[in-house]
Amino acid sequence: MRNENIERVKTKMETMQEIVKKVLEDYPETRANDDKLRVIVLEKMGVDTGKSFFALALSGELKGIESITRARRKVQEIHPELKEPEMAEIRLNEEEAYHFYFRG
């Protein structure tokens, strides 16, 4: 059962990465805007983004929304040409600040 779950999650993440990669290629503005990326990916997945956030959350349609940005990070790690250079620098600086803050 455990191996089946691992394979299911792996397949889901690979599918998400494929969708995210296509969106990053087709909509370059999503490389620097995670909100826009999430909306377009959700639309590609058949989610009615015209509904209120509250309705989407209650219906469970936003379950796993964090997977979209996780997939973006992985795709951009594999395909650095899909990074927005300025945004990559900002994210790196923020990551360093978080590490500094939480390490004391």
Summary of the structure (lengths in Angstrom):
residues: 104
radius of gyration: 15.5
end to end distance: 40.8
largest distance: 43.7
contacts: 245
relative contact order: 0.13
helix: 80%
strand: 0%
